[in-house]
Amino acid sequence: MSDMISLPVPERLSALLPENRRHMLHGHEEISISHSSKLYNVAQGSSPSRTSDFLDATIAALEDEMEYISCIQDGLVEITTSGVLSNDAFQTEMGPVLNRLRKTSHTIDVMKRQRSSIEANLNDVKRKSITGPLDSGLVEKTRTHVTVRTDADATVTRGKGAPAWVRKHIHNQRVTRMGVTRYYNLATEYERGSSFCHVLGLFIPETSITVAYLVPKTMDQAEVSRIFGVQYDVLLSDPRNGSWKCVVLDESKNEDFVYKRESGQTIRVKVGSLYHFTFRPMIKEHRLMIIQDLNDRVLSFLSESRPQCRYLYFRFLLSYLKAKRLELSDVTAKAEAQRFWPLSGEYLNKSALKTFARYVSGHELPDQFSYGQDN
């Protein structure tokens, strides 16, 4: 368990810290050893409630890790303020500390919110194992279980395909397709065997088109509720959360292919500079196009209906956060240099958006990204 708690302070920095700060860090290291011993004892016990006790001990260890990391953070601030550490060195050393602090905080939050699910998972692991003491591998299993739920990269990039339980129990693709078709008035313009693509602005074979979700359909329900103030299934079934696009575009897995509303009814395609794919919108025409050529194209619609502004904005935000995490300054600089439109209708929750951005990218959301929003 010690690897789960300790964040060693490099000797060069430890020597710079005040003596009282070094004593505080040493105290946390001793507490870490105590937590490891307690976890081992709980794992070896025979009490029916040992899984619950194990989780209690794990959470307590993580909470002490938070205090330990915060102690390091305070120490770095102290020696920087006193002039012992340069600002450049401070930024370099503080990066991994803040990253660890953020991940640990999020892990604790998830473990507390989803405790019953995690406990059931661990009990299932025990049932499938030989009966007896909890093996030390449960520590790693607990970490793996929580990591799957808190991985920041997955939060940004997931959304191309829903897991089976989502498709079966929550989302009905056929109903969504029908709802989107009616909303955009495509039924009256329907051509046999074809559907209209809003991106390309033409009818293409029905088998080559899909509903594009602006808000990923694999975001968990808690995230959706906090950010949009609606239930997961309500948002997915909202036809304003979808539009039609060529399925080959979807298969390209181009995460920087987004829609952006600029003014009034005008919605443009925005494409990142990293991706260049070709496709044939209509096989009989053998027309080749490069996705990059779609950049700044105005989407075509057959009626006055448009995607919901807040869904468009969130899709744009996901791409921005991915670029920020990948340090694509040429992409993020353009986004940060402009003022975004105020969101009409029901607003996104500002505080939830900022928290979401902090966890998925490790960066604060610039003020202009939440301009015009409430909370």
Buried (B, 14 or more C-beta within 10 A) or exposed (E): BEEBBBBEBEEEBBEBBEEEBBEBBEEBBEBBEEBBEBBBEBBEBEEEEBBBBBBBBBBBBBBBBBEBBEBBBEBBEBBBEEEEBEEEBBEEBBEEBEEBBBBBBBBBEBBEEBBEEBBEBBEEBBEEEEEEBBBEEBBBBBBEBBBEBBBBEBBBBBBEEBEEEBEEEBBBEEEBBEBBBEBBBBEEBEEEEBBBBBBBEBBBBEEBBBBBBBBBBBBEEEBBBBBBBEEBBEBBBBBBBBBBBBBBBBEBEBBBBBBBBBEEEEBBBBBBEBBEBEBBBBEEEEEEBEBBEBBEBEBEBEEEBBBBBBBBBBBBBBBBBBBBBBEBEEBBEEBEEEEBBEBEEEBBBBEBBBBBBBBBBBEEBBEEBBEEBEE
